[in-house]
Amino acid sequence: MFEYEFMQRAFLAGMIIAILASISGTFIVLRRYSMISETLAHSALVGVAVGLVAGFNPLWMAVIVAIISAWLIEYLRYNFALYSDAVLAIFLSGSLAIAVIIVSLGGAFNNSLFSYLFGSILAVSDADLITIFVFGIVCLSLLLIFAKEFYFIAYDEEVAKTSGIRVRLLNFLLVSIAAIIIALSIRVVGSLLIGALMVIPTVSALQYRQGFVKTILISLFFAIFSVASGMTLSFYMSLPSGATIVLSIVVIFIISLVANRR
């Protein structure tokens, strides 16, 4: 299957996304903020809808709208004392409604939109791969630079504040990184399924009850394996790439759950 250039591009993009999603997902899950991945994915879909209707690059528009949504979520959470799950629920449903209205008015309900919803290995272009690589390097660098601070905040936010860590700024940075990763992932995994790639590998890794670093490494392995196996199944069985990747992750989670319970 690697004789085809589109599969080469898809695998490179998938590996980058697996690395980014699993590492960032560890901090997101530990903060009990898992639903933000689904919320930002729906917000990114608004950017895709605007891009398809207005003729802009949907991937770039998805990144911009996802970042703005992440900032608004954090702003509302901090300044209006709203519960996190309530804010996420409002943005999740509201973003999906806006996206549907935009594509409906613009007549953009087509196969291109379907590929953004559920992912398609055929959809990854050279320009998409370059964009994913550049933004991926930036996001991975920020995650590694501030890894200790992110972990401290996830462990105890109040203690982190009293220790002099700029918690609010780092929270905005973390959700911005998550927004970018999610927006970049919708080409391969799809906006409706990307949350699984960010959350389930980490939840599976946590079942083994290892230290923080080992948990990240296990989650990274699970994510890479699920993307590789999912894309292989997608190619040979003519299935949507996003769905097969997520199904692979779910199987890993079930195995991890049963094995550790025994």
N, C-alpha and C positions, 0 to 999 in steps of 0.2 A: 504493500500500500504506500510505501514511501517513494515509490516511483512517481507519484503524483505530487506536483508542487503545492496544491491546496492542502494536502495532508501534512506536508512538511511545515507549512505555515501554521496550520491548526495545532499541531503537536507542540511547536515552539510556544505559541500563544497559550496553550493549555498548561504547559509546564510552568510558565511564568505566573499565570493566574493561580495555579495550585499552591505555589510557594507563597505568594502574597496573601491569598485568602486564608491559608492555614495559620500563618504567623499572626496576622492581624486578628483573625478569629479567636485566637487564644486569649488575647486581652479583652476582646468584646464579650466572650462567654464568661470569663472570670468576673467581669463587671456586672453580670446579670443584665446585659444589654443586647441579648441575641436578636430581638425583634427589629433592631435598627437596620439590620441587613436587608430584611424584607421591605421595610419602609423606604430605604434609600433606593432599592431596586425599582420600586414603583415610581419613585420620584424621577429616577433616571429615565424611565419610560416616557415621562412628559418631555424630556429633552429629545428623545428619539422621535416622538410624534412631531415636535416643532421642526426638527431637522428634516424629516420626510416631507412635511407639508410645505415648508419654506424653502427647501432646496439646499439647506446647510448640511455639513457633515454630521450625521446623527450621533456618531461616537463622541465628537467634541461637545456637542450640545448636551449629551447625556452626562458628561463629566461636569460641565458647568452647572447644570440644574441640580445634580446630586450634591455638589459642594454647597450650593446656596441652601438647599433643603436641610443639610446637616447643620449648617450654622443656625438656621431658623429654629430647628429642633432644640439645640443647646441653649439658644437665647431664651426661648419660651420656658424651658425647664428651669433655668437659673433665675429669671426675672419675674416670672408669674407664679412660681411655686406650684407648677402643675406636675402631676405624677408622670413619670417617664412613659409608662405603658399607655396612658391616656393621650399624650402628645403623639406617640408613635401611631396609635390607632387613627387619630385624626388625619395625620399626614398620609398614612397608607391608603385609606379609603378616598381621601380627597385627591391625592395624586393620580390614582387610577381613574377616577371619574374625569379629571381634567384631560388625561391622555386619551381616553375614549372619545370625549367630545371633540378634541382637536383633530384626531384622525378621521372621525366621522364627518366633520364639516369640510375637511380637506380632501376627503375621498381617498385616504391612504391605507385603507384596509386591503392589503395585498400580501404576497408571499414575503416581501421584504420585511414588513412588520412582524409576520409570523416568525421569521428567523431571529428577531430581537426578543420575542416573547419566550421562545423555547430553545434558542441556540441552533446554530447550523455550522458544521465544519466547512461548508462550501462558502460561507459568508466572509471568512477572514481574508482580507486583502493584504498586499504588501504595506500599504499605508497604515492599516489597522495594526499590523504587527510592529511596525516602527513606533507607533503611538503607544502601544502596550509596553514595549520594551523601555522606552524613555521614561514614561510615567512610573513603570514598575521599578526601575533603578532608584528613582527619587523616593518612592514610598518605602522600599525596602531599606534604604539608607536611613530614613527618619525613624523607622521602627527599631532598627538596631542601635541607633544613637541614643534614643530615649527609652530603651527597653526597661532599664531599671526603674525609671520614674513611672512608666506605665504600669509596671507590676506593683510598685508601691501603692499607687492610686487604686488599683484593682483590689489590693489586699485590705487597705483601710484608707479611705479618702480623707477622713477627718485628721488622722495622724499625719498623713502626707501634708496637709495644709499647715499644721502646726510645726512641721519640720522645715518649712520654708519653700516647699515645692509649689510652683505656680500651677495649681491643679486645674483651674478654669482654662487657662491657655492650653495646657496639655490635653484636656478633654476635647477642646475645639480641634486641636491638631489630630487627635486620634480619630474622631468622627470624619474629619476631612480626608484622612488617608483611607478610611473605610469606604467613603463615598467614591473616591477615585477608583479604588480597586473594584468595587461593585459595577461602576459604569463601564470599566474596561472589560469586565467579564461577560457582559450580556451578549457579545458576539458569539462566544463559544458555548456558554451555559444557558443564557437566556435570563431575562429580568425576573421571570416567575420562579426560577429555580436556583439563582445564585446564592440565596440565603443558606441553602443546604450545604453548599461547598465551603462556606465560611464557618458554619456552626457545627455540623455533624462530625467532621474529622476531629475537632477539638473535644467534643463530648465523648467520642469513641476513645480517644487517647486518655481522657480523665478516668475511664473505667479501670485503667491499669494502676492507678494510684502511685505514680512516680513523681519525682521532683519536677519543678517548673521547666527546667531546660529539657529534661527527657520527655516531658509531655509535649513540648513544642516539636521535638524531633519525631516523636511517634505520630503526631498530628500531620506533620509535613510528609512523612512516608505514606500515610493513609490517603492524603489528598493527591499526591503524585500518582500513586498506584491506581486510585479510582479514576483519575483523568485519563491515564494511559489505557486502562482496561475498558473504560467507557467509550473512548474514541475508537478503539479497535472494534468493539462490538458494533458501534455506530456505522463504521465503514463497511464491515462484512455483512451486516444484517440490514443495512439501509434504514437505520433508526435515527431519530433526532439525537444529536450529540448530548444536549443538555440533560435529557431524560435518562439516557444510559449512564452518564456520569453520576447523576444523583442516585440512580438505582444501585450502582456499585458502592457508593458511600453508605447507603442504607444497609446493604448486605454486610459490609464491614462493621457497622455499628451493632447489628444483631449478633454477629459472631463475637465481638468484644464483650457485649453485655452478657451473653450466655457463658462464655469462657470464664469471665471473672466472677460471675455469680457462683459457678461450680467450685 
